[in-house]
């Protein structure tokens, strides 16, 4: 019988961690010392007993063959998911296959797996139809009232921006953050969270160092453009109008046809720009469609999003696009098999082609911060006070963003390259390039840089 489940690399296991503290704690448990009775079954179940600080052993089990993603259970009291023991168990298997030998699962692990199968069967097939009891007319009236509130808020915001320019940008520094927070609160009341987030960003610019007036003027212009797009949305092409609605903060649902492909997981990382929300961004590359797509997953403050996909593996699944020009964001539909290894890499471009691609994308979405790009045959090189990725066979380069240059992932990239060309996937925007994943020349696994 073919063994189910994929033995992940250490990077792929650590990418499942809910936070940095879990990654650090799990790494300490990824050795044989704390473990006993560890094993794995042909159905993709991995289990073991981990010695706890109180002398008792925690029962830890993971299902790495579930098409909906890895699942875990542990008798420890941690509320994190996966906990450090689950991460340690998978790291133990990753580092030494013989440390987790093939065998029959103990009764407690088999019972957990059987319970999961039973619950999945009771839920029925994913994507099944459901009858909605919502009143379409009531929903239409709610949408109209929300649009009216957003229009009133956008009109008030236009007046605020006009007053700022009339009195001079220096007044923004004297007024402090309070002026912008008040305006952002009004946008929240108007149910325009996208506008509110952009306004809060304006409040941080006056204290951001030399050159802030230029940056403030640029961002004010983008907010004004978004305001005007909303106020005149009926005159816009449907694709651009959908982009405006999304940028303002209206909820959208996927409307594109389901596309099945082998989706290579290019990168995964979390951001916490909102104190109440953690956003996980997962970039995918369609092997057959040659398409790059973005999955977004959210978690409440202090909790990691549930969706986690291992970087470097391919997922046989369907995705559906959200409306809007560019249509990069997708919703994950039915998954037909667990993530599996693949030798496929996305096609790369030069640094000049990458910047041109970003410029073209801005025509469809002027508020776009960056676009996903794979750079082919580039070398990380010091440039001034920072770093850049230089074409190995050309004379152009892309500077790294300040945030990317300050992260430890830069040194992983430099070590992987060793002065030789590498393939790098990342995000290219007006602040520079953010490397997220890299591949060495010749055969080799993807290396996560975030």
PASE-555535 format. One line per 4 residues: for each residue x, y, z of C-alpha. Coordinates in steps of 0.05 Angstrom, whole numbers, plus 32768, in hexadecimal, padded with zeros to 4 digits. Example, Ala and Ser with C-alpha at 12.3 -4.5 7.8 and 13.67 -1.06 7.14 Angstrom:
2
80F6,7FA6,809C | 8111,7FEB,808F
! end
This chain:
450
8000,8000,8000 | 801A,8045,7FEE | 8027,806F,802B | 7FFA,80AD,802F
8011,80F0,8049 | 804F,8118,8038 | 808C,811D,8064 | 8097,8168,8066
80D8,818E,806A | 80E8,81B5,80AA | 80D6,81F6,8087 | 8093,81DB,8071
8084,81C3,80B8 | 8097,8205,80D8 | 806A,8229,80A6 | 802F,8208,80C9
8040,8229,810C | 800E,825C,8125 | 8044,828D,813D | 808F,8297,8148
808C,827D,8190 | 806E,823B,8178 | 80A3,8234,8142 | 80DA,823D,8176
80BA,820D,81A9 | 80A9,81D9,8173 | 80F1,81DA,8159 | 810A,81C7,819E
80DD,818A,819D | 80F1,8173,8157 | 8125,8142,8174 | 811F,80FB,818D
812C,810B,81D7 | 80E6,811F,81EE | 80C2,80EB,81C3 | 80AE,80A3,81CD
8082,8071,81A8 | 8083,809D,816A | 806B,807F,8129 | 8044,8089,80E8
8011,8061,80C2 | 8006,8057,8078 | 7FC8,8082,807C | 7FEF,80C1,808D
7FE8,80C0,80D9 | 8025,80D4,8102 | 8024,80CC,814E | 8050,80CD,818B
8055,80D9,81D6 | 807A,8119,81EA | 8096,8120,8231 | 8079,815D,8253
8097,818A,8288 | 806D,8168,82BE | 8086,8123,82AD | 8046,810D,828A
8047,80FE,823F | 801B,8123,820E | 7FF8,80FA,81D8 | 8005,811C,8196
7FE9,8107,8152 | 7FE6,8127,810D | 7FC3,8115,80CC | 7FEE,812B,8092
7FC5,810A,805C | 7F83,8130,8065 | 7F70,8154,8024 | 7F57,8190,804D
7F9C,819A,806B | 7FC4,817E,80A6 | 7F9C,8170,80E5 | 7FB7,8169,812C
7FA4,8153,8172 | 7FCB,8156,81B3 | 7FB9,814A,81FB | 7FE1,8187,8212
7FBB,81C4,822B | 7FD4,81F3,81F5 | 7FA0,821A,81CE | 7FCE,8225,8193
7FC2,81FD,8154 | 7FEE,81D9,8143 | 800F,81D7,8188 | 805A,81D2,8192
8055,8186,819C | 8033,817C,8158 | 8068,81A7,8138 | 809F,8181,815C
8083,813E,8147 | 8082,8152,80FD | 80C8,8170,8103 | 80E1,812F,8122
80C6,810A,80E5 | 80E2,813E,80B6 | 8128,8139,80D3 | 812C,80ED,80D9
80FB,80BF,80B7 | 8113,8084,80E1 | 8101,80A9,8121 | 80B7,80A1,810E
80B3,8059,80F5 | 807A,803A,80CE | 8048,8014,80F8 | 8000,800C,8110
7FE5,8049,8136 | 7FD4,8040,8180 | 7F8B,803E,8194 | 7F87,8087,81A8
7FA4,809F,8166 | 7F77,8070,813D | 7F3A,8088,8164 | 7F4A,80D0,8155
7F52,80C2,810B | 7F11,809A,8109 | 7EEC,80D2,812C | 7F05,8104,80F8
7EEE,80D8,80C0 | 7EA9,80D0,80DF | 7EA0,811B,80E9 | 7EB6,8128,80A1
7E83,80F6,8087 | 7E4C,8116,80B0 | 7E5C,815B,8093 | 7E54,8141,804C
7E79,8156,800E | 7E9D,8199,800C | 7E7A,81CC,7FE2 | 7E35,81AD,7FE8
7DFA,81D9,7FDA | 7DD4,81F9,8012 | 7D92,821D,8012 | 7D98,8265,802A
7D62,8282,8054 | 7D7A,82CA,8049 | 7D48,82FC,802D | 7D65,8317,7FEB
7D3D,8357,7FF0 | 7D55,8364,8037 | 7D9C,8357,8021 | 7D94,8389,7FE8
7D7A,83BE,8018 | 7DB4,83B3,8048 | 7DE6,83B9,800F | 7DC6,83FB,7FF8
7DC9,8417,803F | 7E11,8403,8045 | 7E22,8424,8002 | 7E00,8464,8019
7E2A,8465,8059 | 7E6A,8459,8032 | 7E58,8491,8002 | 7E4C,84C1,803B
7E8E,84AD,805B | 7EB4,84B3,801A | 7E97,84F8,800E | 7EAD,850E,8054
7EF2,84F1,8048 | 7EFA,8519,8008 | 7EED,8558,8030 | 7F22,8543,8064
7F56,8539,802D | 7F45,857B,800D | 7F4C,859F,8050 | 7F90,857E,805C
7FAB,8594,8018 | 7F8F,85DA,8021 | 7FB0,85E3,8065 | 7FF0,85C0,8052
800E,857B,8061 | 8035,8596,809C | 7FF3,859B,80C3 | 7FEF,854E,80C0
802D,8549,80EB | 8013,857B,811E | 7FCE,855B,8121 | 7FEC,8517,8131
7FCC,84D3,8129 | 7F8A,84E7,814A | 7F6F,850B,810C | 7F78,84CD,80E1
7F5D,849D,8115 | 7F1E,84C6,811B | 7F15,84C4,80CF | 7F23,8479,80CD
7EEF,846E,8103 | 7EBC,8491,80D8 | 7ECD,8463,809E | 7EC3,8427,80CC
7E7F,8443,80DF | 7E70,844B,8095 | 7E82,8401,808C | 7EBE,840F,8060
7EF6,83E9,8083 | 7F24,83EC,8047 | 7F23,8438,8046 | 7F2B,8439,8092
7F6B,840F,808D | 7F89,843D,8059 | 7F79,847A,8084 | 7F9A,845C,80C1
7FD8,8452,8096 | 7FD7,849D,8086 | 7FDC,84AC,80D0 | 801E,8487,80D7
8041,84AA,809D | 8052,84EF,80BD | 807E,84CB,80F1 | 809F,849C,80BF
80DF,84C2,80B4 | 80FD,84F0,807E | 80D4,84F9,8040 | 8091,84EC,8062
806C,8527,803F | 8078,8506,7FFC | 8060,84C3,8015 | 8023,84E3,8035
8011,8507,7FF5 | 8017,84C6,7FCD | 7FEA,84A0,7FFD | 7FB8,84D9,8001
7FB4,84D6,7FB5 | 7FA5,848B,7FB7 | 7F6F,8495,7FEC | 7F51,84CD,7FC2
7F52,849F,7F85 | 7F2E,8468,7FAB | 7EFB,849A,7FC5 | 7EED,84B3,7F7F
7EE9,846C,7F65 | 7EB3,845C,7F98 | 7E8C,849D,7F8C | 7E8C,8491,7F40
7E8C,8445,7F40 | 7E51,8441,7F10 | 7E7D,845F,7EDA | 7EB5,842D,7EE2
7EC0,83EC,7EBB | 7EA4,83B2,7EE3 | 7EE9,8395,7EF3 | 7F03,83D6,7F0E
7EC2,83E3,7F33 | 7EC9,839F,7F55 | 7F10,83B1,7F69 | 7EF8,83F3,7F87
7EC2,83CF,7FAF | 7EF5,839E,7FC9 | 7F27,83D6,7FDB | 7EF2,83FD,8000
7EE3,83BF,8029 | 7EA3,83A2,800F | 7E9F,8356,8017 | 7EA6,8330,7FD6
7E9B,82E7,7FC4 | 7EBF,82BE,7F8E | 7E9B,82BF,7F4C | 7ECD,829E,7F1D
7EC6,8256,7F05 | 7EE9,8220,7F2C | 7F2E,8212,7F0F | 7F4F,81D0,7F21
7F9A,81CC,7F1E | 7FD8,81B4,7F42 | 7FE4,81F3,7F6C | 802C,81FB,7F83
802F,821E,7FC6 | 8060,8257,7FB9 | 805E,827C,7FFC | 8038,8285,803C
803E,82BD,8070 | 8015,82E1,80A4 | 800A,832C,80AF | 7FEA,834F,80EB
7FDC,8395,80D1 | 7F9A,8393,80F5 | 7FA0,8388,8140 | 7F61,835E,813F
7F73,8333,8103 | 7FAB,8307,80E8 | 7FAC,8301,809C | 7FCE,82C6,807B
7FE3,82CE,8033 | 7FF0,828E,800B | 800A,8294,7FC3 | 7FFB,825B,7F93
8014,824B,7F4D | 7FEA,8222,7F1D | 8016,81EE,7EFB | 7FE8,81E5,7EBE
7FC9,822B,7EBC | 800A,8250,7ECA | 7FE2,827E,7EF6 | 7FF5,829E,7F39
7FBD,82A2,7F6C | 7FB5,82BD,7FB3 | 7F91,829C,7FED | 7F7F,82C6,802A
7F6F,82A7,806D | 7F5F,82CC,80AE | 7F67,82BF,80F8 | 7F4F,82E7,8134
7F83,830D,815D | 7FB4,82DC,817D | 7F9D,82A1,8153 | 7FBC,828A,8112
7F8E,8280,80D5 | 7F78,8238,80CC | 7F8E,822F,8084 | 7FD8,821B,807F
7FF9,81FE,8041 | 8041,81E6,803E | 806E,820F,8011 | 808D,81E8,7FD8
8057,81B3,7FD2 | 801F,81AF,7F9E | 7FD5,81AB,7FAD | 7FA3,818A,7F7E
7F67,81B8,7F89 | 7F34,81E7,7F6B | 7F35,8232,7F75 | 7F03,8269,7F61
7F17,82B1,7F53 | 7EFA,82EE,7F77 | 7EE0,8328,7F4D | 7F0C,8362,7F3A
7F41,8373,7F07 | 7F7E,8347,7F0D | 7F55,8310,7F30 | 7F90,82F6,7F58
7F69,82E7,7F97 | 7F47,82A3,7F97 | 7F1E,8278,7FC6 | 7F35,8231,7FD2
7F01,81FD,7FBD | 7F03,81B2,7FBE | 7F46,8190,7FCC | 7F50,814D,7FAB
7F90,8135,7FCC | 7FC1,814B,8003 | 7FFB,8179,7FEE | 8032,8151,7FCC
8079,815F,7FB5 | 8085,817B,7F70 | 80C2,818E,7F47 | 809C,81C6,7F24
80B4,820E,7F2D | 8091,824C,7F13 | 80AD,826E,7ED6 | 80DA,82A8,7EE6
80E6,82ED,7EC9 | 811C,8322,7ECC | 811B,835C,7EFD | 8109,838C,7EC5
80CE,8360,7EB1 | 80B8,835D,7EF9 | 80B3,83A9,7F00 | 808F,83AD,7EBD
805D,8379,7ED6 | 804E,83A3,7F14 | 8044,83E1,7EE8 | 8012,83BC,7EBC
7FEC,83A3,7EF9 | 7FE4,83EA,7F14 | 7FB9,83FB,7ED7 | 7F84,83CA,7EF0
7F8D,83D8,7F3B | 7FAF,841B,7F4C | 7FAF,8408,7F96 | 7FD7,83C9,7F8C
8013,83C6,7FBB | 8038,838E,7F96 | 8031,8354,7F66 | 804A,830C,7F6C
8088,8300,7F42 | 80BB,82C9,7F39 | 8101,82E2,7F29 | 812B,82B2,7F01
8177,82AF,7F09 | 8183,82E8,7F3A | 81BB,82F2,7F6C | 81B2,8315,7FB0
81E3,834E,7FB0 | 81F2,8387,7FE1 | 81DB,83CA,7FC6 | 81EB,8409,7FED
81D0,8401,8033 | 81A2,83C7,8020 | 819D,838B,7FF2 | 8184,837F,7FAC
8177,8345,7F7D | 81A1,834D,7F3E | 8196,8329,7EFC | 81CE,82F7,7EF3
81CE,8302,7EA7 | 81BB,834B,7EA5 | 81CA,8390,7EC1 | 818A,839E,7EE8
8176,8390,7F30 | 813B,8397,7F60 | 8146,83B4,7FA6 | 8129,838E,7FE0
80F4,83B0,800A | 810E,83CB,804D | 80E5,8397,8073 | 8101,835D,804A
8149,8376,8053 | 8140,8375,809E | 8124,832E,80A4 | 814E,82EF,80B1
8134,82D2,8070 | 8165,82FE,804A | 81A0,82D7,8066 | 817F,8295,8054
817A,82AF,800D | 81C2,82C6,800D | 81D9,8282,8028 | 81AF,825C,7FF5
81CD,8285,7FBD | 8216,8286,7FD3 | 8223,82B6,7F9A | 8200,828A,7F66
81BE,8299,7F43 | 817D,8283,7F65 | 8133,8285,7F54 | 810B,82B1,7F84
80C0,82BA,7F8B | 80A6,82F8,7FAE | 807E,8338,7FAA | 8095,8372,7F7E
807A,83B7,7F8C | 808A,8401,7F92 | 80B3,83F6,7FD1 | 80DE,83C0,7FB1
80DE,8374,7FB1 | 80CC,8346,7FEC | 80EA,8300,7FE3 | 80BD,82C9,7FFF
80D8,8287,7FE3 | 8117,8272,7FBE | 8131,8236,7F98 | 817A,8226,7F8B
8197,8218,7F47 | 8189,81D1,7F31 | 815E,81A2,7F5B | 814C,81B7,7FA2
8112,81C5,7FD0 | 80F2,8209,7FD8 | 810D,8232,8011 | 80DD,8260,8035
80FA,82A6,8043 | 80C3,82C6,806B
! end
